[in-house]
Amino acid sequence: MEAIVDGKTIQLSEAGWLENLDEWSEELAVEIAKNEKINELTEEHWNVIRLAREYFHDNGAVCEPRAFSKLMKKEYGKDRSDQKYLYSLFPTGLIKCANKIAGLPRPKGCS
């Protein structure tokens, strides 16, 4: 699988995960989101994406869902921290959808 951004072909795994994490860009995120059936990334989407990328940058690993909910609560309050909220933005969830769009590595056990 591949995505084309600004005339450049970027390799994605068969499941749509970014092969070379250094190639991530916001433009690529928009293309990956389309593959995940998210037609538009709102500011709420970007808040999740940026927080997930920041956590990965600081910790060298993707954040597991419960810990991520706590981060969201601290950053954005209770209404924007539960799994129901995250699933409303990313239909297949934080691990499978949001992290993929954020250009983070595929966690073990995730298809």
Secondary structure, DSSP 8 states (H G I E B T S, - for coil): -EEEETTEEEEB-TTS-BSSGGG--HHHHHHHHHHTT-----HHHHHHHHHHHHHHHHHSS---HHHHHHHHHHHH-GGGTSHHHHHHHSTTHIIIIIHHHTT----TT--
